[in-house]
Amino acid sequence: MRTAEELGAEVRARRRELGLTQQELAARAHVTRQWIARLEHGHERAELDPLLRTIFQLEMELRVEPAAVEDDLDDYVRSFARAEE
């Protein structure tokens, strides 16, 4: 995954796969339903602690791995700067 939108789509798909509503997932992860909705819609300012609790409740894991050599990391980093403007 490279974007907040991709992460949100994965979270939404897994939630639906488990048959959970946004409200049910929010209660399990101790966040608001609105927070879950923002996460699923790719909101780029998701806080790490609630994100990790939510992923845990979906029986998923978050991995951080080195990027492939062919990835243009400069463009990737610049995309974050543009998002903050």
C-alpha atoms as one frame of an Amber mdcrd trajectory, in Angstrom:
protein
   0.000   0.000   0.000   1.248   3.438  -0.824  -1.649   5.770  -0.050  -4.188
   6.459   2.657  -6.890   5.599   0.123  -5.431   2.125  -0.432  -5.226   1.514
   3.311  -8.806   2.671   3.746 -10.022   0.374   0.988  -8.280  -2.594   2.641
  -9.795  -1.762   6.030 -13.287  -1.391   4.509 -12.979  -4.664   2.590 -11.832
  -6.578   5.672 -14.547  -5.039   7.863 -17.187  -6.110   5.366 -15.605  -9.552
   5.045 -16.004  -9.971   8.813 -19.601  -8.738   8.626 -18.994  -5.748  10.891
 -20.656  -2.372  10.671 -18.557   0.749  11.103 -20.207   1.206  14.510 -19.344
  -2.320  15.643 -15.729  -1.960  14.560 -15.499   1.443  16.233 -16.740   0.006
  19.524 -14.210  -2.835  19.380 -11.302  -0.481  18.561 -12.425   2.217  21.041
 -12.749   4.891  18.369 -15.724   6.746  16.939 -17.713   5.599  13.938 -16.706
   8.871  12.274 -13.037   7.978  12.755 -13.615   4.628  11.022 -15.431   6.407
   8.167 -12.540   8.865   7.712 -10.034   6.005   7.728 -12.037   4.071   5.127
 -12.260   7.152   2.915  -8.501   7.677   2.938  -8.228  10.553   5.372  -4.485
  11.147   5.541  -4.304  12.252   9.170  -5.243   8.977  10.859  -3.500   8.685
  14.218  -1.267   5.672  14.660  -2.592   4.288  17.975  -6.265   4.101  16.897
  -5.135   2.797  13.511  -3.213  -0.055  15.129  -6.154  -0.920  17.424  -8.489
  -0.970  14.433  -6.180  -3.174  12.391  -5.839  -5.558  15.359  -9.630  -5.832
  15.681  -9.804  -6.765  11.991  -7.262  -9.548  12.593  -4.832  -7.834  10.219
  -1.232  -6.783  10.664   0.630  -3.746   9.487   4.071  -4.399   8.028   6.730
  -1.892   7.182   9.160  -3.115   4.569  11.848  -1.542   2.421  10.532  -0.130
  -0.831  11.445  -1.865  -4.050  14.527  -0.401  -5.707  12.570   0.680  -8.770
  10.229   2.829  -6.666  10.872   6.532  -7.000  11.028   7.464  -3.325  11.605
  11.149  -4.039   8.239  11.367  -5.837   6.605   9.417  -3.019   7.964  11.759
  -0.339   6.991  14.815  -2.405   3.406  13.518  -2.581   3.149  13.956   1.203
   4.363  17.541   0.971   1.733  18.302  -1.699  -1.003  16.756   0.454  -0.171
  19.136   3.313  -0.397  22.264   1.156
